[in-house]
Amino acid sequence: MSAADVTSVRPGFALDQERLSRWMAQHVEGFSGPLSIEQFKGGQSNPTYRLTTPGRAYVLRRRPPGRLLKGAHAVEREARVLSALRAVDFPVAKVHGLCEDEGVIGSVFYVMELVEGRIFWDATFSDAPRNERPRYFEAMNETLARLHALVPAEVDLADYGRVGGYFERQIARWSRQYLEDEDAGRDEHLDRLIAWLPSRIPEGDETRIVHGDFRCDNMIFHPTEPRVIAVLDWELSTLGHPLADFAYHAMMYRTPPHIVAGLKGADLPALNIPSESEYIDLYQRLSGRDVRADYDYAIAFNLFRLAAIFHGIKGRVIRGSAASAEAAQRVRVLPELTALAWDAARRAGAR
């Protein structure tokens, strides 16, 4: 992460520096001010800040201000999963402390270490040497397969979500959130997907820890090596189906870059990037799972889910509580994204 990733704190998202400093002095081992605060450009859901002192730097993630949908922005869950995964040496940042007292900065927050490394905002990894790009894709794939190999009960996360029925619950959750957000209006494609998706849920089930938003720009790579050193943004993590989690990640092959870190339209051979089929094969080898049979359905499901998330961002923009400067762009591409989601459903058999 670099200075280019941060900006001045945006209007409406300022923190009480004096109260925060007092809290950190009491709860963060080794903290010593004075403290300066900047805001990361990402974090469109939960505002994220860089906290800098003369001796070290930290990251703070908070629940956004304003009226929120029930169950959304649960940063305390993020802190819990980070701590559990850190204990088994999975690449995540160390959590220094969680504050559930909204009187400190106005909402629940946690503070974690700042991991120094590289974030690739472009799924083509254009800033990486061409000959090393396959290794970056292998690193992402291996990290996700490693997450899906963990048994929740063995890492103190047996109650982190419900066992089984992940597709059903997620379809119901995002359908409900879409329908309840009346400020953002309705979309024809999302209405059709809500009607079709429950009828085609894959047979069989499996429960593992799922990240929920596993993308190249939610990872920090080693400064010079094709190696993941921290996975970020665990807001959507839960117990769920690994097929859904992998398909969300592999969805980069079906989405254009102006929507979200995508590869659609890119010349993969020229870029020396593995094909979608090769990437699926790699995950199958690393995870020991056969994911091809229901892969197209899982892609359609995930495009629907992403569109529902963007629809929620639209609602927050309308209500004035969107946390990211990129939120307006999410709203602009929403019609294109919902059309992509319905196209994917048609490939999986929807009519």
matplotlib code that plots the C-alpha trace (Angstrom):
import matplotlib.pyplot as plt

x = [0.0, 1.3, 0.6, -1.3, -3.9, -5.0, -6.5, -7.7, -10.7, -13.8, -16.6, -18.9, -16.4, -14.1, -13.0, -12.6, -8.8, -8.5, -11.0, -9.5, -5.9, -7.1, -8.7, -5.7, -3.4, -5.5, -6.1, -3.3, -0.1, 2.9, 0.8, 2.3, 1.0, 0.7, -1.8, -2.6, -5.5, -6.1, -8.8, -8.2, -9.7, -11.4, -13.8, -17.0, -18.9, -17.0, -14.9, -11.2, -8.5, -4.7, -3.6, 0.0, 2.2, 5.9, 6.7, 4.3, 1.1, -2.3, -5.5, -8.9, -12.2, -15.5, -19.2, -20.3, -22.5, -26.1, -29.1, -28.0, -29.8, -30.2, -27.2, -25.0, -21.5, -20.7, -17.1, -17.0, -17.4, -14.4, -12.3, -13.3, -12.5, -9.2, -8.1, -9.1, -7.3, -4.2, -4.0, -3.5, -1.0, -3.4, -2.3, -4.3, -3.4, -3.1, -6.1, -4.9, -8.3, -12.1, -14.2, -17.9, -18.5, -20.0, -19.2, -15.5, -15.8, -19.6, -19.7, -18.1, -14.6, -11.4, -7.7, -5.3, -1.7, -0.8, 0.6, 3.1, 3.0, 1.4, -2.3, -3.2, -6.3, -6.2, -6.9, -4.5, -1.7, -0.3, 2.2, 3.8, 6.4, 4.7, 6.7, 5.6, 1.8, 0.9, 2.6, 0.4, -2.7, -1.4, -0.9, -4.5, -5.8, -3.7, -4.7, -8.4, -8.0, -6.0, -8.9, -11.4, -9.3, -9.8, -12.4, -14.4, -14.6, -10.9, -10.2, -12.9, -15.4, -18.0, -20.7, -19.5, -22.5, -25.1, -24.1, -25.6, -28.1, -25.7, -27.2, -30.7, -29.8, -27.7, -30.4, -33.0, -30.7, -29.8, -33.3, -34.7, -32.0, -32.8, -36.5, -36.3, -34.1, -37.0, -34.8, -32.8, -35.8, -36.4, -34.5, -36.1, -33.1, -32.8, -36.5, -36.2, -33.1, -34.9, -37.6, -35.2, -32.2, -34.0, -35.3, -31.8, -29.7, -27.0, -27.5, -25.2, -23.7, -20.4, -19.6, -16.3, -15.2, -15.9, -14.4, -17.3, -15.4, -12.1, -10.6, -7.1, -7.7, -8.7, -5.2, -1.8, 1.0, 4.7, 6.5, 8.6, 7.3, 4.1, 2.9, -0.2, 0.8, -2.7, -6.3, -8.4, -12.1, -13.8, -17.1, -19.0, -17.3, -19.3, -19.7, -20.7, -20.2, -16.7, -18.1, -19.8, -16.7, -14.5, -16.9, -17.1, -13.4, -13.3, -16.1, -13.2, -13.1, -16.8, -16.7, -15.1, -12.6, -14.8, -17.3, -14.9, -11.3, -12.3, -10.7, -13.5, -12.2, -8.5, -6.1, -5.1, -2.5, -0.8, -0.8, 0.4, -2.6, -4.2, -7.5, -10.7, -10.7, -7.1, -7.9, -10.8, -8.5, -5.9, -8.4, -9.7, -6.2, -5.4, -8.7, -9.5, -13.0, -14.9, -16.6, -17.3, -20.8, -22.4, -19.9, -22.1, -24.9, -22.5, -21.3, -24.9, -25.6, -22.5, -23.3, -26.7, -25.2, -22.7, -25.5, -27.5, -24.5, -24.2, -28.0, -27.4, -24.6, -27.1, -29.4, -26.6, -25.6, -29.2, -29.4, -26.0, -24.2, -21.9, -18.4, -16.4, -15.5, -16.1, -19.7, -21.2, -19.3, -20.9, -24.3, -23.6, -22.6, -25.5, -27.7, -24.9, -24.1, -27.7, -27.8, -24.5, -26.1, -29.2, -27.0, -25.0, -28.3, -29.4, -26.1, -27.0, -30.4, -32.7, -35.5]
y = [0.0, 3.4, 7.1, 7.0, 4.8, 7.4, 10.9, 13.5, 12.4, 13.0, 15.3, 13.6, 10.9, 12.8, 11.1, 12.6, 12.5, 13.3, 10.6, 8.1, 8.8, 8.2, 4.9, 3.7, 4.6, 2.4, -0.5, -0.7, -2.0, 0.2, 3.1, 6.5, 9.7, 12.2, 10.8, 11.9, 10.5, 9.9, 7.9, 5.1, 5.5, 2.1, 0.9, 1.9, -0.1, 0.4, 3.6, 2.7, 5.0, 5.2, 6.2, 7.4, 8.0, 8.9, 5.2, 3.2, 3.2, 1.4, 0.8, 1.6, 0.2, 1.6, 1.1, 4.0, 6.8, 7.4, 5.1, 1.5, -1.7, -4.3, -6.7, -4.7, -3.3, -5.7, -4.7, -6.7, -9.9, -8.8, -8.4, -11.8, -13.7, -11.8, -12.9, -16.5, -16.8, -15.0, -17.7, -20.4, -18.4, -17.5, -14.2, -11.5, -8.4, -8.5, -6.9, -4.6, -3.9, -3.7, -0.8, -1.4, 1.9, 4.2, 7.2, 7.2, 8.0, 7.7, 4.0, 0.6, 0.2, -1.9, -1.1, -3.5, -3.4, -1.7, -4.4, -2.9, -4.3, -4.0, -3.8, -4.5, -2.6, -3.9, -7.6, -7.8, -7.1, -4.6, -3.4, -6.9, -8.3, -10.3, -13.5, -13.4, -12.9, -16.6, -16.8, -14.0, -15.9, -19.1, -17.2, -15.9, -19.4, -21.1, -18.6, -19.2, -23.0, -22.7, -20.8, -23.4, -26.2, -24.9, -26.6, -23.9, -25.8, -26.2, -22.5, -21.4, -20.4, -23.2, -20.6, -17.9, -18.7, -21.4, -24.8, -25.8, -24.0, -21.3, -20.6, -20.5, -18.1, -15.8, -15.6, -14.8, -12.2, -10.2, -10.5, -9.1, -6.4, -5.4, -5.3, -3.4, -0.7, 1.3, 4.4, 2.7, 1.6, -1.7, -3.4, -5.7, -8.1, -8.4, -9.1, -12.0, -13.4, -13.4, -15.5, -17.9, -18.5, -20.5, -23.0, -24.1, -24.4, -27.1, -30.4, -31.4, -29.0, -28.2, -25.7, -23.8, -20.3, -18.1, -14.6, -13.3, -10.6, -12.3, -10.1, -9.0, -5.6, -7.1, -8.6, -7.2, -8.9, -9.0, -5.8, -7.7, -11.3, -12.9, -13.9, -12.9, -11.5, -10.2, -10.7, -7.6, -6.7, -9.6, -7.8, -10.4, -13.4, -16.2, -20.0, -21.0, -23.0, -22.9, -23.2, -19.9, -18.2, -19.5, -18.5, -15.0, -14.8, -16.3, -13.9, -11.6, -13.4, -12.4, -8.8, -5.7, -3.6, -0.6, -2.5, -4.3, -5.5, -7.7, -9.3, -9.4, -8.1, -8.6, -10.5, -13.1, -14.9, -11.6, -10.7, -14.2, -14.7, -18.2, -18.7, -19.2, -22.9, -23.2, -21.2, -23.6, -26.6, -25.1, -24.6, -28.1, -29.5, -27.3, -27.9, -31.4, -30.2, -30.7, -27.3, -27.5, -29.0, -26.0, -23.3, -21.3, -21.2, -20.0, -17.3, -16.1, -16.3, -14.1, -11.5, -11.2, -10.9, -8.2, -6.4, -6.4, -5.0, -2.2, -1.6, -1.1, 1.3, 3.2, 3.5, 4.8, 7.4, 8.6, 8.7, 10.4, 7.7, 6.2, 5.9, 5.9, 8.4, 5.5, 4.9, 7.0, 4.9, 1.8, 3.4, 4.3, 0.7, -1.0, -1.4, -3.0, -5.3, -6.5, -7.2, -9.3, -11.2, -12.1, -13.1, -15.5, -16.9, -17.7, -19.5, -21.6, -22.4, -19.6, -18.6]
z = [0.0, -0.9, -0.4, -3.7, -2.0, 0.5, 0.4, 2.9, 5.0, 2.9, 4.2, 6.5, 7.5, 10.0, 13.2, 16.6, 16.7, 20.4, 21.5, 19.1, 20.4, 24.0, 23.1, 21.2, 24.1, 26.3, 23.9, 21.4, 22.7, 21.9, 20.7, 21.0, 19.3, 17.9, 15.4, 11.9, 9.9, 6.2, 4.3, 1.9, -1.5, -1.4, 1.3, -0.4, 2.2, 5.5, 5.6, 6.0, 7.3, 7.6, 11.1, 11.2, 14.2, 14.4, 15.1, 13.1, 11.0, 11.5, 9.6, 11.1, 9.6, 10.9, 10.4, 8.2, 9.7, 8.7, 8.3, 7.6, 6.6, 9.3, 9.6, 7.2, 7.9, 10.8, 11.4, 14.6, 12.5, 10.4, 13.5, 14.7, 11.4, 11.1, 14.6, 14.0, 10.7, 12.0, 14.6, 11.9, 9.9, 7.1, 5.5, 7.2, 9.1, 12.9, 14.8, 17.6, 19.1, 18.5, 19.9, 20.2, 22.1, 19.5, 21.7, 20.7, 16.9, 16.3, 15.3, 16.0, 14.6, 14.8, 14.4, 12.7, 11.5, 8.2, 5.9, 3.5, 0.0, -3.4, -4.4, -8.0, -8.9, -12.5, -12.9, -15.9, -13.4, -15.9, -13.3, -12.9, -15.3, -18.1, -17.3, -13.6, -14.2, -14.2, -10.7, -9.4, -10.6, -9.0, -5.8, -5.7, -6.5, -4.0, -1.2, -1.9, -2.0, 1.3, 2.9, 1.7, 3.2, 6.7, 8.8, 10.7, 14.0, 14.0, 13.8, 16.4, 13.7, 13.9, 14.8, 12.2, 10.0, 9.4, 8.1, 4.7, 2.5, 1.5, -1.9, -0.6, 2.3, 0.1, -2.6, 0.1, 1.8, -1.3, -2.7, 0.6, 0.8, -2.8, -2.3, 1.0, -0.4, -2.0, -2.4, -5.1, -7.2, -9.1, -12.0, -14.5, -14.7, -10.9, -10.6, -13.1, -11.3, -8.0, -9.6, -11.4, -9.1, -6.3, -8.9, -10.1, -6.8, -7.2, -5.5, -2.7, -0.2, 1.6, 4.3, 4.6, 5.5, 2.5, 2.0, -0.1, -2.0, -3.1, -5.8, -6.7, -5.3, -1.9, -1.5, -0.6, -2.4, -1.3, -2.5, -5.1, -5.1, -6.6, -3.1, -1.2, 2.3, 3.4, 2.3, 3.0, 3.4, 5.2, 5.6, 3.5, 5.0, 6.6, 6.5, 3.0, -0.1, -1.6, -5.2, -4.7, -3.3, -6.1, -8.8, -7.4, -7.7, -11.2, -12.2, -13.2, -16.5, -17.2, -16.1, -17.8, -15.9, -15.6, -13.5, -11.1, -11.6, -14.6, -17.6, -20.1, -23.4, -22.5, -24.8, -22.2, -24.3, -25.1, -21.4, -20.4, -18.2, -17.7, -19.4, -17.4, -18.1, -17.0, -13.8, -13.0, -13.5, -11.2, -8.4, -8.9, -8.5, -5.5, -3.7, -4.7, -5.7, -9.0, -9.7, -13.4, -13.3, -11.6, -12.4, -14.8, -12.3, -9.6, -12.0, -12.5, -8.8, -8.1, -10.7, -9.2, -5.8, -6.9, -8.7, -5.4, -3.6, -6.2, -5.8, -2.1, -2.9, -5.1, -2.1, 0.1, -2.5, -2.6, 1.2, 1.5, 3.4, 0.7, 2.0, -1.2, -3.9, -6.4, -5.2, -8.0, -10.6, -9.1, -9.6, -13.2, -14.2, -12.3, -15.4, -17.4, -14.5, -14.1, -17.8, -17.5, -14.6, -16.7, -19.6, -17.3, -16.1, -19.6, -20.2, -17.2, -18.6, -17.6, -19.9]

ax = plt.figure().add_subplot(projection="3d")
ax.plot(x, y, z, "-o")
ax.set_aspect("equal")
plt.show()
